[in-house]
């Protein structure tokens, strides 16, 4: 049986999500509702290569929901790369100063 996993790291900046997708060469994230193996999740949908289901980022709560069936439906390393790219983009955005 599959289990939906919730990541405790907060992903709250939608612009950093978009930039992380661009940085990794992923399709642009879109807002919507995705059907996961068990249930649905609404937020920014991010498609990782060869993943059966998208990851779903709810920027209002900071939660990232996904279902990769212990790595059988998606390589965890790809999610880790996305989170790292998000952190870089979010950090870069917070360090910018107005001209």
Biopython code that builds the backbone (N, CA, C, O; Angstrom):
import numpy as np
from Bio.PDB.StructureBuilder import StructureBuilder

atoms = [
    (1, "UNK", "N", (0.834, -1.174, 0.000)),
    (1, "UNK", "CA", (0.000, 0.000, 0.000)),
    (1, "UNK", "C", (0.878, 1.236, 0.000)),
    (1, "UNK", "O", (1.929, 1.265, 0.641)),
    (2, "UNK", "N", (0.451, 2.231, -0.706)),
    (2, "UNK", "CA", (1.192, 3.479, -0.826)),
    (2, "UNK", "C", (0.849, 4.407, 0.333)),
    (2, "UNK", "O", (-0.213, 4.305, 0.948)),
    (3, "UNK", "N", (1.772, 5.306, 0.607)),
    (3, "UNK", "CA", (1.548, 6.312, 1.640)),
    (3, "UNK", "C", (1.973, 7.666, 1.098)),
    (3, "UNK", "O", (3.020, 7.791, 0.462)),
    (4, "UNK", "N", (1.170, 8.661, 1.348)),
    (4, "UNK", "CA", (1.513, 10.023, 0.967)),
    (4, "UNK", "C", (2.465, 10.558, 2.026)),
    (4, "UNK", "O", (2.216, 10.420, 3.224)),
    (5, "UNK", "N", (3.531, 11.154, 1.588)),
    (5, "UNK", "CA", (4.554, 11.677, 2.482)),
    (5, "UNK", "C", (4.408, 13.185, 2.561)),
    (5, "UNK", "O", (4.153, 13.838, 1.549)),
    (6, "UNK", "N", (4.565, 13.739, 3.745)),
    (6, "UNK", "CA", (4.561, 15.176, 3.931)),
    (6, "UNK", "C", (5.932, 15.608, 4.405)),
    (6, "UNK", "O", (6.431, 15.101, 5.410)),
    (7, "UNK", "N", (6.548, 16.541, 3.693)),
    (7, "UNK", "CA", (7.864, 17.051, 4.064)),
    (7, "UNK", "C", (7.668, 18.201, 5.045)),
    (7, "UNK", "O", (6.788, 19.040, 4.851)),
    (8, "UNK", "N", (8.470, 18.243, 6.079)),
    (8, "UNK", "CA", (8.323, 19.290, 7.085)),
    (8, "UNK", "C", (9.029, 20.590, 6.716)),
    (8, "UNK", "O", (8.762, 21.631, 7.316)),
    (9, "UNK", "N", (9.916, 20.538, 5.746)),
    (9, "UNK", "CA", (10.554, 21.758, 5.274)),
    (9, "UNK", "C", (9.489, 22.660, 4.675)),
    (9, "UNK", "O", (8.642, 22.193, 3.914)),
    (10, "UNK", "N", (9.518, 23.924, 4.999)),
    (10, "UNK", "CA", (8.504, 24.832, 4.474)),
    (10, "UNK", "C", (8.924, 25.410, 3.134)),
    (10, "UNK", "O", (10.025, 25.944, 2.993)),
    (11, "UNK", "N", (8.049, 25.301, 2.163)),
    (11, "UNK", "CA", (8.252, 25.869, 0.829)),
    (11, "UNK", "C", (7.124, 26.870, 0.637)),
    (11, "UNK", "O", (6.007, 26.491, 0.284)),
    (12, "UNK", "N", (7.413, 28.152, 0.869)),
    (12, "UNK", "CA", (6.363, 29.174, 0.892)),
    (12, "UNK", "C", (6.439, 30.205, -0.229)),
    (12, "UNK", "O", (5.477, 30.942, -0.446)),
    (13, "UNK", "N", (7.549, 30.273, -0.939)),
    (13, "UNK", "CA", (7.732, 31.314, -1.946)),
    (13, "UNK", "C", (7.447, 30.766, -3.342)),
    (13, "UNK", "O", (8.269, 30.036, -3.896)),
    (14, "UNK", "N", (6.285, 31.111, -3.922)),
    (14, "UNK", "CA", (5.946, 30.573, -5.241)),
    (14, "UNK", "C", (6.926, 30.999, -6.334)),
    (14, "UNK", "O", (7.162, 30.244, -7.277)),
    (15, "UNK", "N", (7.493, 32.190, -6.219)),
    (15, "UNK", "CA", (8.465, 32.629, -7.227)),
    (15, "UNK", "C", (9.746, 31.810, -7.153)),
    (15, "UNK", "O", (10.372, 31.551, -8.181)),
    (16, "UNK", "N", (10.144, 31.400, -5.958)),
    (16, "UNK", "CA", (11.332, 30.547, -5.809)),
    (16, "UNK", "C", (11.052, 29.146, -6.342)),
    (16, "UNK", "O", (11.964, 28.488, -6.843)),
    (17, "UNK", "N", (9.802, 28.676, -6.244)),
    (17, "UNK", "CA", (9.419, 27.380, -6.826)),
    (17, "UNK", "C", (9.580, 27.451, -8.346)),
    (17, "UNK", "O", (10.161, 26.556, -8.960)),
    (18, "UNK", "N", (9.061, 28.520, -8.942)),
    (18, "UNK", "CA", (9.165, 28.711, -10.392)),
    (18, "UNK", "C", (10.642, 28.768, -10.803)),
    (18, "UNK", "O", (11.048, 28.134, -11.777)),
    (19, "UNK", "N", (11.432, 29.531, -10.054)),
    (19, "UNK", "CA", (12.857, 29.673, -10.377)),
    (19, "UNK", "C", (13.599, 28.346, -10.203)),
    (19, "UNK", "O", (14.497, 28.038, -10.987)),
    (20, "UNK", "N", (13.238, 27.562, -9.193)),
    (20, "UNK", "CA", (13.872, 26.258, -8.986)),
    (20, "UNK", "C", (13.564, 25.323, -10.154)),
    (20, "UNK", "O", (14.438, 24.585, -10.609)),
    (21, "UNK", "N", (12.327, 25.354, -10.638)),
    (21, "UNK", "CA", (11.963, 24.541, -11.807)),
    (21, "UNK", "C", (12.790, 24.957, -13.020)),
    (21, "UNK", "O", (13.303, 24.113, -13.754)),
    (22, "UNK", "N", (12.911, 26.251, -13.218)),
    (22, "UNK", "CA", (13.691, 26.767, -14.346)),
    (22, "UNK", "C", (15.155, 26.360, -14.206)),
    (22, "UNK", "O", (15.773, 25.920, -15.175)),
    (23, "UNK", "N", (15.710, 26.503, -13.008)),
    (23, "UNK", "CA", (17.111, 26.157, -12.739)),
    (23, "UNK", "C", (17.383, 24.687, -13.079)),
    (23, "UNK", "O", (18.450, 24.355, -13.596)),
    (24, "UNK", "N", (16.416, 23.806, -12.788)),
    (24, "UNK", "CA", (16.598, 22.368, -13.007)),
    (24, "UNK", "C", (16.126, 21.907, -14.382)),
    (24, "UNK", "O", (16.236, 20.727, -14.714)),
    (25, "UNK", "N", (15.599, 22.839, -15.186)),
    (25, "UNK", "CA", (15.109, 22.460, -16.508)),
    (25, "UNK", "C", (13.823, 21.659, -16.470)),
    (25, "UNK", "O", (13.559, 20.852, -17.361)),
    (26, "UNK", "N", (13.020, 21.881, -15.433)),
    (26, "UNK", "CA", (11.739, 21.191, -15.286)),
    (26, "UNK", "C", (10.640, 21.996, -15.964)),
    (26, "UNK", "O", (10.798, 23.197, -16.187)),
    (27, "UNK", "N", (9.525, 21.345, -16.294)),
    (27, "UNK", "CA", (8.377, 22.110, -16.793)),
    (27, "UNK", "C", (7.958, 23.141, -15.738)),
    (27, "UNK", "O", (8.135, 22.919, -14.540)),
    (28, "UNK", "N", (7.414, 24.239, -16.182)),
    (28, "UNK", "CA", (6.954, 25.270, -15.249)),
    (28, "UNK", "C", (5.892, 24.705, -14.314)),
    (28, "UNK", "O", (5.024, 23.938, -14.729)),
    (29, "UNK", "N", (5.973, 25.094, -13.054)),
    (29, "UNK", "CA", (4.952, 24.660, -12.101)),
    (29, "UNK", "C", (3.641, 25.374, -12.428)),
    (29, "UNK", "O", (3.639, 26.512, -12.898)),
    (30, "UNK", "N", (2.533, 24.690, -12.171)),
    (30, "UNK", "CA", (1.209, 25.269, -12.384)),
    (30, "UNK", "C", (0.365, 25.005, -11.147)),
    (30, "UNK", "O", (0.533, 23.992, -10.469)),
    (31, "UNK", "N", (-0.542, 25.926, -10.864)),
    (31, "UNK", "CA", (-1.442, 25.725, -9.738)),
    (31, "UNK", "C", (-2.566, 24.794, -10.166)),
    (31, "UNK", "O", (-3.146, 24.954, -11.240)),
    (32, "UNK", "N", (-2.865, 23.823, -9.316)),
    (32, "UNK", "CA", (-3.953, 22.906, -9.632)),
    (32, "UNK", "C", (-4.126, 21.861, -8.546)),
    (32, "UNK", "O", (-3.519, 21.941, -7.477)),
    (33, "UNK", "N", (-4.959, 20.889, -8.839)),
    (33, "UNK", "CA", (-5.200, 19.768, -7.937)),
    (33, "UNK", "C", (-4.720, 18.504, -8.628)),
    (33, "UNK", "O", (-5.083, 18.230, -9.772)),
    (34, "UNK", "N", (-3.908, 17.748, -7.927)),
    (34, "UNK", "CA", (-3.370, 16.503, -8.476)),
    (34, "UNK", "C", (-3.964, 15.316, -7.740)),
    (34, "UNK", "O", (-4.143, 15.335, -6.522)),
    (35, "UNK", "N", (-4.256, 14.310, -8.497)),
    (35, "UNK", "CA", (-4.677, 13.043, -7.896)),
    (35, "UNK", "C", (-3.419, 12.257, -7.596)),
    (35, "UNK", "O", (-2.664, 11.919, -8.507)),
    (36, "UNK", "N", (-3.185, 11.963, -6.321)),
    (36, "UNK", "CA", (-2.079, 11.119, -5.916)),
    (36, "UNK", "C", (-2.627, 9.699, -5.767)),
    (36, "UNK", "O", (-3.824, 9.490, -5.967)),
    (37, "UNK", "N", (-1.802, 8.732, -5.428)),
    (37, "UNK", "CA", (-2.287, 7.361, -5.341)),
    (37, "UNK", "C", (-3.477, 7.272, -4.387)),
    (37, "UNK", "O", (-4.491, 6.644, -4.691)),
    (38, "UNK", "N", (-3.333, 7.906, -3.239)),
    (38, "UNK", "CA", (-4.424, 7.935, -2.267)),
    (38, "UNK", "C", (-4.800, 9.384, -1.987)),
    (38, "UNK", "O", (-4.141, 10.056, -1.194)),
    (39, "UNK", "N", (-5.826, 9.855, -2.616)),
    (39, "UNK", "CA", (-6.309, 11.196, -2.353)),
    (39, "UNK", "C", (-5.833, 12.218, -3.353)),
    (39, "UNK", "O", (-5.226, 11.896, -4.374)),
    (40, "UNK", "N", (-6.128, 13.464, -3.025)),
    (40, "UNK", "CA", (-5.779, 14.594, -3.875)),
    (40, "UNK", "C", (-5.044, 15.632, -3.051)),
    (40, "UNK", "O", (-5.154, 15.672, -1.826)),
    (41, "UNK", "N", (-4.289, 16.474, -3.749)),
    (41, "UNK", "CA", (-3.604, 17.584, -3.102)),
    (41, "UNK", "C", (-3.657, 18.776, -4.049)),
    (41, "UNK", "O", (-3.550, 18.625, -5.266)),
    (42, "UNK", "N", (-3.823, 19.968, -3.469)),
    (42, "UNK", "CA", (-3.930, 21.191, -4.256)),
    (42, "UNK", "C", (-2.769, 22.115, -3.925)),
    (42, "UNK", "O", (-2.387, 22.270, -2.765)),
    (43, "UNK", "N", (-2.213, 22.726, -4.970)),
    (43, "UNK", "CA", (-1.114, 23.663, -4.802)),
    (43, "UNK", "C", (-0.362, 23.807, -6.114)),
    (43, "UNK", "O", (-0.913, 23.550, -7.185)),
    (44, "UNK", "N", (0.894, 24.218, -6.029)),
    (44, "UNK", "CA", (1.738, 24.292, -7.217)),
    (44, "UNK", "C", (2.195, 22.876, -7.560)),
    (44, "UNK", "O", (2.804, 22.193, -6.737)),
    (45, "UNK", "N", (1.894, 22.446, -8.782)),
    (45, "UNK", "CA", (2.246, 21.098, -9.218)),
    (45, "UNK", "C", (3.606, 21.158, -9.907)),
    (45, "UNK", "O", (3.807, 21.928, -10.846)),
    (46, "UNK", "N", (4.522, 20.345, -9.433)),
    (46, "UNK", "CA", (5.873, 20.276, -9.996)),
    (46, "UNK", "C", (6.076, 18.855, -10.514)),
    (46, "UNK", "O", (5.933, 17.884, -9.772)),
    (47, "UNK", "N", (6.408, 18.752, -11.785)),
    (47, "UNK", "CA", (6.639, 17.452, -12.428)),
    (47, "UNK", "C", (8.127, 17.140, -12.423)),
    (47, "UNK", "O", (8.920, 17.829, -13.065)),
    (48, "UNK", "N", (8.495, 16.097, -11.694)),
    (48, "UNK", "CA", (9.882, 15.640, -11.679)),
    (48, "UNK", "C", (10.040, 14.526, -12.709)),
    (48, "UNK", "O", (9.110, 13.745, -12.910)),
    (49, "UNK", "N", (11.199, 14.434, -13.369)),
    (49, "UNK", "CA", (11.399, 13.420, -14.405)),
    (49, "UNK", "C", (11.152, 12.001, -13.886)),
    (49, "UNK", "O", (11.662, 11.602, -12.840)),
    (50, "UNK", "N", (10.355, 11.255, -14.651)),
    (50, "UNK", "CA", (10.062, 9.843, -14.397)),
    (50, "UNK", "C", (9.270, 9.586, -13.111)),
    (50, "UNK", "O", (9.178, 8.444, -12.663)),
    (51, "UNK", "N", (8.705, 10.626, -12.521)),
    (51, "UNK", "CA", (7.850, 10.419, -11.351)),
    (51, "UNK", "C", (6.440, 10.127, -11.837)),
    (51, "UNK", "O", (5.964, 10.752, -12.785)),
    (52, "UNK", "N", (5.775, 9.186, -11.193)),
    (52, "UNK", "CA", (4.405, 8.839, -11.559)),
    (52, "UNK", "C", (3.452, 9.980, -11.219)),
    (52, "UNK", "O", (2.565, 10.309, -12.007)),
    (53, "UNK", "N", (3.635, 10.578, -10.055)),
    (53, "UNK", "CA", (2.768, 11.671, -9.605)),
    (53, "UNK", "C", (3.602, 12.937, -9.409)),
    (53, "UNK", "O", (4.793, 12.855, -9.109)),
    (54, "UNK", "N", (2.986, 14.096, -9.577)),
    (54, "UNK", "CA", (3.734, 15.342, -9.320)),
    (54, "UNK", "C", (3.926, 15.537, -7.823)),
    (54, "UNK", "O", (3.241, 14.915, -7.010)),
    (55, "UNK", "N", (4.866, 16.411, -7.467)),
    (55, "UNK", "CA", (4.904, 16.875, -6.089)),
    (55, "UNK", "C", (3.973, 18.078, -6.036)),
    (55, "UNK", "O", (3.825, 18.795, -7.026)),
    (56, "UNK", "N", (3.353, 18.298, -4.898)),
    (56, "UNK", "CA", (2.372, 19.370, -4.765)),
    (56, "UNK", "C", (2.826, 20.285, -3.635)),
    (56, "UNK", "O", (2.939, 19.863, -2.484)),
    (57, "UNK", "N", (3.081, 21.540, -3.978)),
    (57, "UNK", "CA", (3.578, 22.527, -3.028)),
    (57, "UNK", "C", (2.433, 23.441, -2.620)),
    (57, "UNK", "O", (1.860, 24.141, -3.455)),
    (58, "UNK", "N", (2.105, 23.433, -1.339)),
    (58, "UNK", "CA", (1.087, 24.331, -0.805)),
    (58, "UNK", "C", (1.824, 25.483, -0.134)),
    (58, "UNK", "O", (2.247, 25.363, 1.016)),
    (59, "UNK", "N", (1.980, 26.597, -0.844)),
    (59, "UNK", "CA", (2.768, 27.711, -0.317)),
    (59, "UNK", "C", (2.086, 28.411, 0.862)),
    (59, "UNK", "O", (2.743, 29.148, 1.597)),
    (60, "UNK", "N", (0.795, 28.197, 1.052)),
    (60, "UNK", "CA", (0.128, 28.821, 2.201)),
    (60, "UNK", "C", (0.497, 28.111, 3.511)),
    (60, "UNK", "O", (0.509, 28.736, 4.571)),
    (61, "UNK", "N", (0.794, 26.822, 3.438)),
    (61, "UNK", "CA", (1.189, 26.065, 4.638)),
    (61, "UNK", "C", (2.672, 25.721, 4.638)),
    (61, "UNK", "O", (3.239, 25.390, 5.680)),
    (62, "UNK", "N", (3.303, 25.800, 3.459)),
    (62, "UNK", "CA", (4.696, 25.421, 3.335)),
    (62, "UNK", "C", (4.913, 23.939, 3.104)),
    (62, "UNK", "O", (6.055, 23.498, 2.973)),
    (63, "UNK", "N", (3.838, 23.158, 3.051)),
    (63, "UNK", "CA", (3.949, 21.708, 2.891)),
    (63, "UNK", "C", (4.169, 21.286, 1.446)),
    (63, "UNK", "O", (3.646, 21.893, 0.511)),
    (64, "UNK", "N", (4.960, 20.227, 1.293)),
    (64, "UNK", "CA", (5.151, 19.575, 0.007)),
    (64, "UNK", "C", (4.619, 18.158, 0.157)),
    (64, "UNK", "O", (5.080, 17.397, 1.008)),
    (65, "UNK", "N", (3.649, 17.815, -0.673)),
    (65, "UNK", "CA", (3.064, 16.474, -0.609)),
    (65, "UNK", "C", (3.449, 15.722, -1.875)),
    (65, "UNK", "O", (3.492, 16.286, -2.969)),
    (66, "UNK", "N", (3.727, 14.442, -1.699)),
    (66, "UNK", "CA", (4.093, 13.614, -2.838)),
    (66, "UNK", "C", (3.861, 12.152, -2.509)),
    (66, "UNK", "O", (3.668, 11.787, -1.349)),
    (67, "UNK", "N", (3.882, 11.331, -3.525)),
    (67, "UNK", "CA", (3.742, 9.891, -3.352)),
    (67, "UNK", "C", (4.697, 9.218, -4.330)),
    (67, "UNK", "O", (4.435, 9.163, -5.531)),
    (68, "UNK", "N", (5.800, 8.709, -3.806)),
    (68, "UNK", "CA", (6.761, 8.046, -4.689)),
    (68, "UNK", "C", (6.948, 6.568, -4.339)),
    (68, "UNK", "O", (7.854, 5.915, -4.855)),
    (69, "UNK", "N", (6.099, 6.049, -3.472)),
    (69, "UNK", "CA", (6.070, 4.626, -3.109)),
    (69, "UNK", "C", (7.466, 4.115, -2.772)),
    (69, "UNK", "O", (7.967, 3.163, -3.371)),
    (70, "UNK", "N", (8.070, 4.771, -1.804)),
    (70, "UNK", "CA", (9.400, 4.407, -1.314)),
    (70, "UNK", "C", (10.431, 4.359, -2.440)),
    (70, "UNK", "O", (11.305, 3.493, -2.459)),
    (71, "UNK", "N", (10.317, 5.291, -3.366)),
    (71, "UNK", "CA", (11.281, 5.390, -4.454)),
    (71, "UNK", "C", (10.940, 4.595, -5.705)),
    (71, "UNK", "O", (11.643, 4.703, -6.710)),
    (72, "UNK", "N", (9.876, 3.800, -5.665)),
    (72, "UNK", "CA", (9.510, 3.001, -6.834)),
    (72, "UNK", "C", (8.769, 3.826, -7.881)),
    (72, "UNK", "O", (8.760, 3.466, -9.059)),
    (73, "UNK", "N", (8.148, 4.927, -7.465)),
    (73, "UNK", "CA", (7.404, 5.774, -8.399)),
    (73, "UNK", "C", (8.121, 7.088, -8.654)),
    (73, "UNK", "O", (7.589, 7.963, -9.337)),
    (74, "UNK", "N", (9.313, 7.234, -8.116)),
    (74, "UNK", "CA", (10.076, 8.451, -8.317)),
    (74, "UNK", "C", (11.345, 8.433, -7.489)),
    (74, "UNK", "O", (11.326, 8.042, -6.322)),
    (75, "UNK", "N", (12.438, 8.851, -8.085)),
    (75, "UNK", "CA", (13.736, 8.855, -7.429)),
    (75, "UNK", "C", (13.806, 9.993, -6.410)),
    (75, "UNK", "O", (13.667, 11.163, -6.770)),
    (76, "UNK", "N", (14.021, 9.651, -5.153)),
    (76, "UNK", "CA", (14.086, 10.625, -4.072)),
    (76, "UNK", "C", (15.150, 11.688, -4.334)),
    (76, "UNK", "O", (14.996, 12.833, -3.908)),
    (77, "UNK", "N", (16.223, 11.325, -5.028)),
    (77, "UNK", "CA", (17.296, 12.285, -5.306)),
    (77, "UNK", "C", (16.792, 13.473, -6.121)),
    (77, "UNK", "O", (17.281, 14.591, -5.962)),
    (78, "UNK", "N", (15.816, 13.231, -6.992)),
    (78, "UNK", "CA", (15.263, 14.331, -7.794)),
    (78, "UNK", "C", (14.496, 15.313, -6.919)),
    (78, "UNK", "O", (14.558, 16.523, -7.137)),
    (79, "UNK", "N", (13.779, 14.800, -5.938)),
    (79, "UNK", "CA", (13.079, 15.680, -4.996)),
    (79, "UNK", "C", (14.094, 16.453, -4.160)),
    (79, "UNK", "O", (13.921, 17.645, -3.910)),
    (80, "UNK", "N", (15.148, 15.773, -3.732)),
    (80, "UNK", "CA", (16.190, 16.441, -2.950)),
    (80, "UNK", "C", (16.826, 17.577, -3.752)),
    (80, "UNK", "O", (17.098, 18.648, -3.210)),
    (81, "UNK", "N", (17.061, 17.341, -5.040)),
    (81, "UNK", "CA", (17.634, 18.389, -5.906)),
    (81, "UNK", "C", (16.682, 19.573, -6.028)),
    (81, "UNK", "O", (17.106, 20.729, -6.004)),
    (82, "UNK", "N", (15.392, 19.275, -6.159)),
    (82, "UNK", "CA", (14.408, 20.351, -6.245)),
    (82, "UNK", "C", (14.438, 21.183, -4.960)),
    (82, "UNK", "O", (14.454, 22.413, -5.019)),
    (83, "UNK", "N", (14.446, 20.522, -3.808)),
    (83, "UNK", "CA", (14.462, 21.248, -2.541)),
    (83, "UNK", "C", (15.726, 22.099, -2.408)),
    (83, "UNK", "O", (15.675, 23.219, -1.900)),
    (84, "UNK", "N", (16.851, 21.566, -2.864)),
    (84, "UNK", "CA", (18.090, 22.333, -2.808)),
    (84, "UNK", "C", (18.003, 23.549, -3.729)),
    (84, "UNK", "O", (18.399, 24.650, -3.347)),
    (85, "UNK", "N", (17.484, 23.348, -4.945)),
    (85, "UNK", "CA", (17.335, 24.472, -5.880)),
    (85, "UNK", "C", (16.366, 25.509, -5.316)),
    (85, "UNK", "O", (16.590, 26.710, -5.469)),
    (86, "UNK", "N", (15.299, 25.060, -4.671)),
    (86, "UNK", "CA", (14.349, 25.982, -4.046)),
    (86, "UNK", "C", (15.070, 26.814, -2.974)),
    (86, "UNK", "O", (14.898, 28.031, -2.907)),
    (87, "UNK", "N", (15.866, 26.155, -2.148)),
    (87, "UNK", "CA", (16.568, 26.854, -1.067)),
    (87, "UNK", "C", (17.513, 27.907, -1.637)),
    (87, "UNK", "O", (17.607, 29.013, -1.105)),
    (88, "UNK", "N", (18.212, 27.566, -2.717)),
    (88, "UNK", "CA", (19.119, 28.522, -3.352)),
    (88, "UNK", "C", (18.334, 29.719, -3.885)),
    (88, "UNK", "O", (18.706, 30.868, -3.649)),
    (89, "UNK", "N", (17.251, 29.444, -4.600)),
    (89, "UNK", "CA", (16.448, 30.524, -5.184)),
    (89, "UNK", "C", (15.779, 31.367, -4.109)),
    (89, "UNK", "O", (15.697, 32.588, -4.245)),
    (90, "UNK", "N", (15.308, 30.745, -3.060)),
    (90, "UNK", "CA", (14.653, 31.473, -1.981)),
    (90, "UNK", "C", (15.663, 32.345, -1.248)),
    (90, "UNK", "O", (15.356, 33.478, -0.879)),
    (91, "UNK", "N", (16.850, 31.827, -1.041)),
    (91, "UNK", "CA", (17.908, 32.582, -0.383)),
    (91, "UNK", "C", (18.334, 33.769, -1.253)),
    (91, "UNK", "O", (18.530, 34.875, -0.749)),
    (92, "UNK", "N", (18.476, 33.532, -2.559)),
    (92, "UNK", "CA", (18.886, 34.604, -3.463)),
    (92, "UNK", "C", (17.847, 35.713, -3.478)),
    (92, "UNK", "O", (18.197, 36.893, -3.492)),
    (93, "UNK", "N", (16.577, 35.345, -3.476)),
    (93, "UNK", "CA", (15.506, 36.340, -3.504)),
    (93, "UNK", "C", (15.483, 37.171, -2.224)),
    (93, "UNK", "O", (15.203, 38.369, -2.263)),
    (94, "UNK", "N", (15.775, 36.541, -1.103)),
    (94, "UNK", "CA", (15.725, 37.274, 0.171)),
    (94, "UNK", "C", (16.920, 38.188, 0.352)),
    (94, "UNK", "O", (16.890, 39.088, 1.190)),
    (95, "UNK", "N", (17.984, 37.967, -0.432)),
    (95, "UNK", "CA", (19.181, 38.796, -0.308)),
    (95, "UNK", "C", (19.166, 39.983, -1.268)),
    (95, "UNK", "O", (20.012, 40.871, -1.162)),
    (96, "UNK", "N", (18.227, 40.009, -2.192)),
    (96, "UNK", "CA", (18.170, 41.126, -3.145)),
    (96, "UNK", "C", (17.732, 42.400, -2.432)),
    (96, "UNK", "O", (16.869, 42.374, -1.554)),
    (97, "UNK", "N", (18.328, 43.485, -2.817)),
    (97, "UNK", "CA", (17.945, 44.777, -2.255)),
    (97, "UNK", "C", (17.386, 45.645, -3.366)),
    (97, "UNK", "O", (17.822, 45.532, -4.511)),
    (98, "UNK", "N", (16.443, 46.498, -3.059)),
    (98, "UNK", "CA", (15.891, 47.383, -4.086)),
    (98, "UNK", "C", (16.954, 48.315, -4.652)),
    (98, "UNK", "O", (17.877, 48.725, -3.949)),
    (99, "UNK", "N", (16.814, 48.634, -5.900)),
    (99, "UNK", "CA", (17.773, 49.554, -6.558)),
    (99, "UNK", "C", (17.552, 50.971, -6.097)),
    (99, "UNK", "O", (18.256, 51.880, -6.536)),
]
sb = StructureBuilder()
sb.init_structure("model")
sb.init_model(0)
sb.init_chain("A")
sb.init_seg("    ")
for serial, (resi, resn, name, xyz) in enumerate(atoms, 1):
    if name == "N":
        sb.init_residue(resn, " ", resi, " ")
    sb.init_atom(name, np.array(xyz, "f"), 0.0, 1.0, " ", f" {name:<3s}", serial, name[0])
structure = sb.get_structure()
